Amino acid sequence: MAALAPPVAAIRVAVRRALAGLPGCRPVLVACSGGADSLALAAATVFVAPRLGLVPGLVTVDHGLQTGSAERADEVATWARSVGFALVEAVRVEVAGRSGGPEAAAREARYEALTEVARRHDAVAVLTGHTRDDQAETVLLALARGAGPRGLAGMPARRDLSGVPLLRPLLSISREQTRDACAVLGLRPWQDPHNTDPSYARSRVRADVLPALVRALGPGVVDNLARTSRMVAADNAALDDLAEAALAAGRHPEGGLSVPELAGLAPAVRGRVLHAWARELGAPPGALSHRHIAALDALVTDWRGQGPTDLPGGVRVLRRADRLAPVTLD
Ligand SMILES: Nc1ncnc2c1ncn2[C@@H]1O[C@H](COP(=O)(O)OP(=O)(O)OP(=O)(O)O)[C@@H](O)[C@H]1O
C-alpha cells in the first residue's frame, strides 16, 4: 500500500483530534467554500468522521455576489456527494440590505445559514477551514489596530455559534499543506478573487506583510504568531475567570458596582469587569471600544467629579458616591 502523503496525513490527524469526543451518530458539517483550505478539510472529514461514528455533512454558501457563484456552489455540492458526504446543502443567502461592509454582511449571512442548517439537522458541530496562516494574519491585523489581548488571542479553536459548536481543526495546519493535500488528492480548489484583492487589509497582509516578515525574520514567524495567540488566549481565559468572580463580588447593594471594590482590582481585571458590566447593561460588544472602558475606568481611578459616561447602545453610567450606576435614558 502506498504511504499516505504527509499533508493529507497531517490534516486527517488534526481533524481526528478536533472530532474526538463528539457524540456519535449525528452529522458534523464542514463549511466549504471550495477553496483549498475548506476543500482539504472536507476531504479529511469525509474520511475521519465515519470512523468516529459521525455522519459527514457539508454546507456550501452562495453569497450571490460574484458571477458564477451559484455554479461554484453546485460544483462543490456535486463533488461532496460523489465522495460520500451523506448530507449536502448548497444554500443561497441574501447579503444586500445588511449593515456594515460587504465582507461583514456576507460573513453574517453565511454564519446565519450555517447555524440554520446545523440546527435543522441536529449537527454536533460546524467545521471551518481557517489555517495557521489565517491565524497569523489575524494576530498581525489585531496588533496593528491596537486591539489588545482579546484581538491578539486570534480565532479560538472552538466557539459557540448560536448554540452549535464551531470548530477550527486546521489552526495548526499551514496553507501550503492544504494546497499540497488538494494537489495530492487531485482536487481543484476554487480561487476566491477577494483573497488577492489589495483593497482588503487582510489581502495586503497575506501578499506583502507576512512574506516580508518571513524574509526578514525567518520561516518560523507564522508559527510563532500562531503560538503567541494561543498563549494570549490562555492568559485571557484566566483573567476572564478572575473578572467574573470580581464582577459578582463587586455588586453594590443599591445597584451598580462598588467603587472601592473596583479600585482594589488589578487594572487588567478591572477593565474586564467594566467591559462585562457594560455588555450586561446593553452596550453592544462590537461597538464597545477601548476609549469607552477607559472613560468608565476614570470614574473609579481618576475621579474629579466628571459627568456621566455615554456608552454605545444608549447606555449611560454615572458615579454616585461610592458606586457606578446606570442611568436610564428616555
Ligand atoms: N461560501 C462559503 N460557504 C461555506 N463556507 C465558507 C464559505 N466561505 C467561507 N467559508 C468557511 O469559512 C472559512 C474561512 O473563510 P474566509 O477566510 O474566506 O472567511 P472569513 O470571512 O475571512 O472568515 P470568518 O468567516 O471566520 O471571519 C473557510 O475555510 C470555510 O470553512
The ligand as an SDF file (V2000), in Angstrom:
LIG
                    3D

 31 33  0  0  0  0  0  0  0  0999 V2000
  -19.1050   30.3760    0.6920 N   0  0  0  0  0  0  0  0  0  0  0  0
  -18.8040   29.6120    1.7430 C   0  0  0  0  0  0  0  0  0  0  0  0
  -19.5360   28.5190    2.0230 N   0  0  0  0  0  0  0  0  0  0  0  0
  -19.2480   27.7400    3.1030 C   0  0  0  0  0  0  0  0  0  0  0  0
  -18.2370   28.0040    3.9520 N   0  0  0  0  0  0  0  0  0  0  0  0
  -17.4730   29.0720    3.7250 C   0  0  0  0  0  0  0  0  0  0  0  0
  -17.7050   29.9390    2.6070 C   0  0  0  0  0  0  0  0  0  0  0  0
  -16.7870   30.9130    2.6380 N   0  0  0  0  0  0  0  0  0  0  0  0
  -16.0040   30.6710    3.7170 C   0  0  0  0  0  0  0  0  0  0  0  0
  -16.4000   29.5660    4.3670 N   0  0  0  0  0  0  0  0  0  0  0  0
  -15.8150   28.9450    5.5610 C   0  0  0  0  0  0  0  0  0  0  0  0
  -15.1360   29.9380    6.3080 O   0  0  0  0  0  0  0  0  0  0  0  0
  -13.7360   29.6480    6.3550 C   0  0  0  0  0  0  0  0  0  0  0  0
  -12.9810   30.9460    6.2950 C   0  0  0  0  0  0  0  0  0  0  0  0
  -13.1850   31.5450    5.0570 O   0  0  0  0  0  0  0  0  0  0  0  0
  -12.6700   33.0130    4.7630 P   0  0  0  0  0  0  0  0  0  0  0  0
  -11.2880   33.1550    5.3160 O   0  0  0  0  0  0  0  0  0  0  0  0
  -12.9050   33.2870    3.3300 O   0  0  0  0  0  0  0  0  0  0  0  0
  -13.7200   33.8080    5.5820 O   0  0  0  0  0  0  0  0  0  0  0  0
  -13.5350   34.9800    6.5850 P   0  0  0  0  0  0  0  0  0  0  0  0
  -14.7430   35.7990    6.4280 O   0  0  0  0  0  0  0  0  0  0  0  0
  -12.1800   35.6130    6.4290 O   0  0  0  0  0  0  0  0  0  0  0  0
  -13.5200   34.1300    7.9360 O   0  0  0  0  0  0  0  0  0  0  0  0
  -14.5690   34.2950    9.1020 P   0  0  0  0  0  0  0  0  0  0  0  0
  -15.8520   33.8360    8.4650 O   0  0  0  0  0  0  0  0  0  0  0  0
  -14.1980   33.4190   10.2430 O   0  0  0  0  0  0  0  0  0  0  0  0
  -14.4880   35.7000    9.5070 O   0  0  0  0  0  0  0  0  0  0  0  0
  -13.4900   28.7160    5.1840 C   0  0  0  0  0  0  0  0  0  0  0  0
  -12.3580   27.8900    5.4050 O   0  0  0  0  0  0  0  0  0  0  0  0
  -14.7710   27.9130    5.1580 C   0  0  0  0  0  0  0  0  0  0  0  0
  -14.7500   26.8960    6.1390 O   0  0  0  0  0  0  0  0  0  0  0  0
  1  2  1  0
  2  3  1  0
  2  7  2  0
  3  4  2  0
  4  5  1  0
  5  6  2  0
  6  7  1  0
  6 10  1  0
  7  8  1  0
  8  9  2  0
  9 10  1  0
 10 11  1  0
 11 12  1  0
 11 30  1  0
 12 13  1  0
 13 14  1  0
 13 28  1  0
 14 15  1  0
 15 16  1  0
 16 17  2  0
 16 18  1  0
 16 19  1  0
 19 20  1  0
 20 21  2  0
 20 22  1  0
 20 23  1  0
 23 24  1  0
 24 25  2  0
 24 26  1  0
 24 27  1  0
 28 29  1  0
 28 30  1  0
 30 31  1  0
M  END
$$$$
